[in-house]
Amino acid sequence: MKAKLKPVYIAVRDFFKTADMFLLTVCLLLAAIGMVLIYSSTRSYETNSYIYVQLTSIIIGIVLFVILSVIDIDIITQKWPILLAFNILIIAALFIWGVEGDTGNRSWFRFGGIGIQPTELVKITFTLLFAKQMSFLHNSNRGISSPISMVQLLIHLLFMFGLIIITSADLGSALIFIAIFAVMCFAGGVRIIWFLIGIGAVAALAPLAWNSFLSDYQKARIMAPYFPETVDPTGLGITWQVNHSKIALASGGFWGQGFMNGTQSQSDALFAKHTDFIFSVAGEEFGAIGCIVIIILLLTAIIRCIYIGLKSNNYMNTVICCGMAAMLGFQTFENIGMCLGLTPVIGLTIPFVSYGGSSIISCFAAIGIVSGIRIRPNPIRRYRY
């Protein structure tokens, strides 16, 4: 006998009851704030397509949220060879079809007027694939913290990191993978001794990387937040962007100069004001209170992801949720630090707020996977299923 399908209204009602609507609401609030800031910061441009592209991306993101909330993540991770092939092929394709973006990195595909940044998509699939690998190693006889297991995990990370650097030279995007790797390993129970070994290895290899692999421009980018007078004595070179970002944040005060009234953002003195430095636009036009609201909403989304992972009682689901939280958390920390002049400018957007279709879609996909993990039954209830 065929099972009867639920009426549409019942399926919709059940979805709203089971999906993480709290997490979705928080992220939609961030996206709405982003739309307001994008409208204000781009109104002096010749085209008003930015707001339409962002709105379209948000709608696609919401659809992905629904789809990934409904699909069992185990079904996706079981297809790990496909995920692995996708990660390799789409990044390797930058060799042939990659074009430079605003940052000069060869990290984009362009199809007419549409741009796609593949690393934004691979962040999601890498997290799922890495979680599948960690789950397999965790359940093996050796355990997750054995030397062989750690070598396998490290090879996975270094392969993707190296592939991104070789194909696109996009260090900012590559660093996100290291953050995801570190947080997932910590959440997955890797022994602290391996983190200490990793820190020691990075410290030992840093001089070699500095002298052999980084260009003078990259070195200046890294040094600029900490030695601005040495790197750029006139303030008209590499520190120009950050200097105007800090001016915008300071001039906003507590309440801000008002919507579409920002001195820096409306005069186009602020570079990449709708993408990398949109947080500075928020500070100038809506003041410290506006920045605080954005930070609170982002922290709420990050903490919610971690909370759902810890409540899932499933190893793979836990590390997936923590990986998604790491992705959002690292981008938030780096972008805000960049706007404040505390961290190097490496071209990372702030989640859900900055302009960027690929970024918006990947962020909504991430919370959709987390919502799906919340819906799925834990191992005890699954047995009863």
N, C-alpha and C positions, 0 to 999 in steps of 0.2 A: 504494500500500500504506500502510495506517495505521501510524503510529509507535506502538510499544508503550509504554504507560505504565510507569514504574518502580513496583515494589512499594513500599508505604508505608514499610516499614522501611528500604529502601535510600534513599528520598527523605529520611527523617529523618536517617539516618546521614550522607548527603552534606551536609545542612544544617548539622549540628553540626561537620562538617569544614571547611566554607567560611565560615560566618557568624563574625562577630567575637565569639566566646564570652568572650574575655578582657574586652572592653568591657562586655558584658552582665553578667558576673559582678561587676565593679567596681560597676556601677550598682545591681545587686540587693543588694549589701552595704550600699550607702548607703541604699537603700529599707528594708532590714531594720533598720538603725540608726534610721531615721526612725520605723518602726512602734513600736519600743521606747520612743522618746522621746515619741511621741504618746500611747501608752498611759499612760505615767507622768504626763504633763502634763494629761491630760483625765480622769483617774479621779475627780476631785472634781466633775465636771460632772454634771448631771442625766441626761444621755444618754450611752451608750457607742457611739453610731453612728459616731463619728469613725474608730475603728479599722476598722470594717467598710467604710466608704466608701473609706478609704485602700487597704485590701486589694483591694477590687473594682477600683479605679483601677489598681493595680499589675498585676493580671491582664489588664485591657484593654490596658495599656501593653505587656506582654510579647507579647500577640497582635499588636499593631501592629508591634512590633519584628520579629516573624517575617514578617509580610506585606511590610513595607517592605524587609526584607533580600532578599526573593525578587524583588520587582518591580524592573525596570530603571528607574532614575530618569529616563533619557532619555524614556521613554514618558510619564511624568508631566509633565515640563517642556515637552514638545511641545504639551501642552494648556494653554499659558500664558494664552490668553484666558479659560479657565474659572477658572484660579487668580486672575487679576486680578479677574474678576467676583465670585468668592467673597470675596476680601479686602475689596472695596468694600462689598458687600451686607451681610456679616455685621457689619462695624463700623458701617455706617450704620443697621443695624437697632436699634442701641442708642438711637437717637433715639426709637423707638416702644416697644420692649419692655425697654429697659435699666432695671435697678434698682440701688440703691445697695448696696455691700458694707460691710464693717466700716470701711473707710477713708473712706467717704462719697463715693467716686467712683461714677458711674453706669456701671459697667463689667461688669455681670453680667446674664445671662438667668436667670430662675427658672421652673422647671417643677415645680410642687409643691414637694417638698423637695429637688429637684436643682438645683444652681447650675452654670452654665457661664460661664467667662470667655473671650470670643471672641478677645481679643488673644493668649491663650496658643496658640491654634490658628493664628492668623494669623502669628505669629513663624515658624512652620515654612514655611507657604506663601509668605510674603514672601521668605524666604531662597532658596527654589527659584526663584521668579519673578525675583528680583534677579540670581541667578546666571545665569539664562537670558539676561537683558538684557545682563549684563556679557560673556557669551560671544559674543553677537551683535556687540556693539560692538568687542570685542577682535579679532574676525575680519574686521571691516569695514576698508575702505581708510583710514578716519580713525584707527583705533586707539583704545584705551581711554582714553588720556590727552589726547585732543584736547578743545578747549573745548566743541564740540558734544556730544561723548560725556558729558563731565562735567555739562553742563547737564541732559541727559536723565536721568542717574543721580540728580542732586540733586532734580529735579522729582519723580521716583518716591518718594524718601525724604520730602521735605517734604509731599507729598500724603498719604501714610500717617500721618506724624507729626501733621499738622494735623487729619486726620479723627479720629484717636484723641482728641486734645485737645478738639476741638469737641464730639464725641459723649459723651465720658465724663469729661473733665478728669483722666484717669489719666496724670499726668506720669511716674510710675515705669515703667509699661509702655512709654510712648512713647520713653523714653530707651534702652530695650533696642534699639530699631530703629536708633538712631544708632550704638550700639556695633557692631551687626551690619554696618551700612553701612561704618563706618570700617575694621573688620578685613578685610572682604571686599575693599574697594578696595585696601588695603595688600597683601593676598595676591594680588590680581589684577594687580599691577604698575602701579598708578596712581602717577604721579611725585610725589615728595616735595613739590614746589613747590605742588601742589594742597592738601596737608595744611596747609602753612604759610599759604596763602591762607585756608583754612577756619578755622584758629585765629584769624587776624587778623579775619575777618568776625564770628566769634562774640564776640571781645573788643569789637569796635566796636558790635555790636548789643545786647550784654548790658545796658548801662544803659537802653536803650529798653525791652527786655523786662521789666527789673526794675521800672521806673516805670509801665509801661502795661498789662502783662498779668498780673503776679503779684499775688495777694491778700496782705493782711497776714499771714494764716495761713501761706501758702506761703513768704513771706519769712522768717518766724520759723522754719519747719522747716529752711530752708537755713542760716540763721545759727546755729541752736542748737548744733551740734557744735563750733563755733569760738568763739562768744561766749555761753556758757551763762549766765553771771552777768548779762549785759546783757539777754538775751532773756527769761530766767525767773529772777529773783533769788531767789525762794522755793524753787525746785526742785519745786514742786507743780503746775506747769502743763505746758507742752509738753515739758519735759525729764524728766518723771516716768518715762516708759517706759524711756528710755535709762539713767537713774540706777539703776533697779532691775535692768536688764539687766547693768550693770557690777558691781553688788553681787553678783548671782548668779554671774557669771564669777569674780570675785575670791574669793568664799567657797568655791568648789569646790577651790581650791588645785591641786595636781598630780594627785592621785588622785580627787578628788571626794568628795561627801558620801554617795554611794551611791544605787543605783537606788530611786526613789520616796522619797528622803529629802531632797530639795532644799528648803531653807528658803523661798526665793522662789517656786519653781515649785509647791510643794505648798500654799502659803498663798494662792495666786491674786494675790499682789502683782505678779507679772510679767504684763504685758499681752500678748495675742496669743502666748502661750507655745507653742502648738502650730503656729503658722504663721510669722509674721515673726521671732519671738525664740526659735525652737526651738534655735538654736545656743547661746543662753545657758543653756537647760535642760541641754544636753549638757555645758557647762562646769561647771555647778553640781553635777550628779549624777555625772559621769564625769571631771571635772577637765580639766586641760590635756592630759592624754594622750588623752582622748576627743575633744577639739577637734582635736588634731593628726592623729588617725586620719581624721576627717572631711575635713580639709583635704587630706591626702595622697591620699585616694581621689578627691576632686573634681579635684585637679590631674592625677592619673593619667588620668581620663576625658577631661579637656580636652586634655592632651598627646597622648593616643591619637587623638583626632579630628583634630588637626593632622597627626600622623604619617601617618595613612591618606590624608589629602588630598594631602600632598606626595608620597606613593608612588604615587598614582593615575596620574600622567603625563597627566592630562586637565584642561584649564583649568577647565571648569565644575565638575567634581567637586572640584577643589582648593578653589575659592572656596566651594562648598557646605559642605564639611567645616570650613573655617575660620569660616564663618558660624555653624555649629552650636556650634563651640568658643567663639566670641565670646558667644553667647547664654548658655551655661553659665558662662563666665568672668565676665561682667559681673554676673550675678545673684549669683554666689559672692562676688565682691569687695564689692558693694554691701551684701549681707545681713550678712556678717561685719563689715564696717566700721560698719554701722548698730548692730549689737549691741555693738560696742566704743566707740561714741560718736564715731567718726571720720568718718562720712558721714551725710547727712540721712536721716531715716526716711521712705521713700517707698513702703513696702508691697510690697517684692519678697521672694519666698520664696527659700530656698536649695534648689538643684536636688536632686530625689530624696528629700530629707529632710523638708522642711516638709509639713504637711498641705495638701492641695488636689488634687482630682481632675483639674482641667484642667491644672495644672502638671505633675503626674506623667505624664499621658498625653502631653503635648507633649514632655517630656524623653525618654521612651522612644521616641517617634516620631523624634526627632532622632537618637538613636543607632542606630535601625533604618535610617535613610537612610544614615548613615555606614557601617554594616555592609554594606548593599547595595552601596555604592561599592567596598568592599573585595572583595566577591565578583565584581563585574563585571570583565571582562578589560580590560587597558589597550589603547590604540589599536593597537599592533603585533599583539598576540594576537587582537584583535577582527577584524583583516583576515584572519587565518588561519581564523577561525570560518567 
